[in-house]
Amino acid sequence: MQEIVARAFAWGIAGMLIGPALVYSLMLVVLYSDPGCRSGSGACQLDVAINLTVGVVVGFVLFFVVTLIRGIHRRGREDET
C-alpha cells in the first residue's frame, strides 16, 4: 500500500504543475466566450493568484485521487488472480 501512496503522491506533484495551466487556460476560454467581457469591463479581470492557487490544489487532489484509486483497483485485480 505504501508504494501506491508514494506513486499517487508523485502524480499529485505532477498535477500541481499541470493543474494551473489547465485551470488558467479554461478561465481564458470562459472569459473569451463571454460577450460581456470583450468590452474590457473591470468585472472580467483575472485574479492570477487565486486562479493559480486553485489550479495547484485541484491539480494535486485530482491526480492524487485518480492514481490512488487506480492503484488500489489494480492491486485488487492482481489479488484475485
C-alpha positions as CSV (number, residue, x, y, z in Angstrom):
1,M,0.0,0.0,0.0
2,Q,2.9,2.3,0.7
3,E,4.1,2.1,-2.9
4,I,0.6,3.0,-4.1
5,V,0.5,6.1,-1.9
6,A,4.1,7.1,-3.0
7,R,3.1,6.8,-6.6
8,A,-0.1,8.7,-6.1
9,F,1.9,11.5,-4.2
10,A,4.4,11.7,-7.2
11,W,1.5,12.1,-9.6
12,G,-0.1,14.6,-7.3
13,I,3.1,16.7,-7.5
14,A,2.9,16.4,-11.3
15,G,-0.7,17.6,-11.1
16,M,0.5,20.7,-9.2
17,L,2.4,21.6,-12.3
18,I,-0.2,20.6,-14.9
19,G,-3.3,21.8,-13.0
20,P,-2.6,25.6,-13.0
21,A,-2.0,25.5,-16.8
22,L,-5.3,23.7,-17.4
23,V,-7.3,25.9,-15.0
24,Y,-5.9,29.1,-16.3
25,S,-6.5,28.0,-19.9
26,L,-10.1,27.1,-19.1
27,M,-10.6,30.5,-17.4
28,L,-9.3,32.3,-20.5
29,V,-11.7,30.3,-22.8
30,V,-14.6,31.0,-20.5
31,L,-13.8,34.7,-20.3
32,Y,-13.2,35.0,-24.0
33,S,-16.5,33.3,-24.8
34,D,-18.5,35.7,-22.5
35,P,-19.6,38.6,-24.7
36,G,-19.8,41.0,-21.7
37,C,-16.0,40.6,-21.1
38,R,-15.0,41.6,-24.6
39,S,-15.6,45.2,-23.9
40,G,-12.8,45.2,-21.3
41,S,-15.0,45.7,-18.2
42,G,-13.4,45.5,-14.8
43,A,-15.6,42.7,-13.7
44,C,-13.9,40.2,-16.1
45,Q,-10.3,40.7,-15.0
46,L,-8.4,37.5,-14.0
47,D,-7.1,37.3,-10.5
48,V,-3.9,35.4,-11.2
49,A,-3.0,34.4,-7.7
50,I,-6.4,32.9,-6.8
51,N,-6.7,31.1,-10.2
52,L,-3.2,29.6,-9.9
53,T,-3.7,28.6,-6.2
54,V,-7.0,26.8,-7.1
55,G,-5.2,25.2,-10.0
56,V,-2.4,23.8,-7.8
57,V,-4.9,22.4,-5.3
58,V,-7.3,21.0,-7.8
59,G,-4.4,19.5,-9.8
60,F,-2.8,17.8,-6.8
61,V,-6.1,16.4,-5.5
62,L,-7.3,15.2,-8.9
63,F,-4.1,13.5,-9.9
64,F,-3.5,12.0,-6.4
65,V,-7.0,10.6,-6.0
66,V,-7.2,9.1,-9.5
67,T,-3.8,7.5,-9.2
68,L,-4.7,6.2,-5.7
69,I,-8.0,4.7,-6.9
70,R,-6.3,3.1,-10.0
71,G,-3.5,1.6,-7.8
72,I,-6.0,0.1,-5.3
73,H,-8.1,-1.2,-8.2
74,R,-5.1,-2.7,-9.9
75,R,-3.9,-4.4,-6.6
76,G,-7.4,-5.8,-6.1
77,R,-7.4,-7.4,-9.6
78,E,-3.9,-8.8,-9.0
79,D,-5.0,-10.4,-5.7
80,E,-8.0,-12.1,-7.4
81,T,-5.7,-14.0,-9.8
